[in-house]
Amino acid sequence: MPLTRILTATLIAIGLATAPVLALAADPTGTWQSASGESRYTVSYCGDGTQLCARLTWLREDAKTPENLELLGAYVVRGATPTAENKWQGAVRYQGDTYEGNVTLVSSDALKLSGCKGLFCQSMSFNRL
C-alpha cells in the first residue's frame, strides 16, 4: 500500500511539474508569418480572454495589393471562439473577403488557418517568428 501511495504522489508531482510547460506550448499568441513569407500577424487573446484575434502587421513589398493594404493594421480575425483544444472558430478576412474559418494551433511553432465562403475554401499555414 505505501508503494502505491508513493507512486501516485510521484505521478501527480510529475504531472504538476509538466503542466505549465504543456500550457505554454499550446499558446497561440505572438507574431506569426505566412508560410509564403508575404505577411505577418500579431495573434492575441481578446474578448473574454479565451477568444482569439489576429491583426495584419506587415506585408512584403510584392504582397501590397490594394485589398491587402486596406487590411494592414486591421484585425483579420476578431473574437474567434474556442471549439476544441488548440482550435478556434470565427470570421476571417482575407483579400477583401470574409470567410467562416478555423484557427488551429498545430504545434508550438505552426498555425493553420482555413475558411470557406460558400463552396470556395482557402487554407494557409503560418510559422511563429
N, C-alpha and C positions, 0 to 999 in steps of 0.2 A: 504493500500500500504506500509506504513512504517513497519508493522509487517512482510510482505513478504520479504522485504529487510533485516531485522534483522535476520529472519530465514535463508535466503540464505547465509548471511555473516557468521552466526554461523556454518552452514553445511560446508562451504568452510574452515573455520578455523579448524574444527574438522578433515576434510579430510587432510589438510596440516599437522596437528599435528600427525596424524597416518601414513602418507605416509612413513617417514623414518623407522618406526617400520615394516611396511609391506615389504619394500625393504630389510631390514636386515634379516627378516625371510626367504626370498627367496634366500639367499646367499649360494651357494653350496661349497664355498671354505672352506678349513680346513682339519682336519685329520679325516678319516673315517675308521672303522673296519668292515670287513665282518661279517655277522650275525653269522657265524660259529666260529668267533674269530681266524681264521687261518692266516689272512693277514690284513695289514693296508696300507692306501694310503693317500698321500697328494694331494688334489684337488686344482687347481688354475686356474685363468683365464689366457689365453695365446693368441697368435696371435694378433688380432685387439682389444683385451680386452673383447670380448663377447664370444670367443671360450673357450672351457673347456679342461684342461689337467689333467691327474691323473698319479702320479708316485708311484710305489710299494716301500714302505719304510721299511716294516717289515714282517717277516714270523715266525709263530710259529714253533717250532722245528720239529713237525711231518709233516709240510707242505713244508719242504725244499727238494723238489724233484729237480732233475737236470733241469727240464723245468722251475720250479718256481725260482730257484736260478739264472738262466740265466736272468730273468726279474727283479730281486731285484735291486732297484736303477734306473730302466728304466721307461720311460713313457709307460703305458699300454693304455692310451687314450691320443691322441695328436690332438689338433685342432678340437675337436667336435664342430659343428656349431649349433647355436640355431635354433630350428624348431617351438617352441611354448613357452609359458610362462613356465619356470622351466623344459624345455626339450631340450636336445642337441642330435645331431646325428653325428656319425663318426665311425672310425675304432677302434676296441678294441682288444688288445692282451690278450689272456688267455691260460695258459698252453701250450705255444708254437704255438698256432693257432691264426689267425686273423679273426675277425668276423665284420660284419656290425652291429653296435649296437646303442642303445639309452641309454642315461643317463637321469633319471627323478628324480627331487627333489620332493619326496612325501610329506615331511614336513620339518621343520627346522632341525630335527634330524634323518631323514630317507631318504635314497637314493636308487634307484633301477637301476640296470644295466642289460640290456637284449641285446642279439645279436644272429644273425644267420649266419651260413655258409652253403649255400645250404639248405638242409632240416633239418639240425641239429641246434637246438636253445638251448641257455643257458640263465639262469636268475639268478642274485644274488642280495641280499639285503645288505645294509650297514647301520651302526649306527654311528652317529657323536660321536667322543671322546671329 
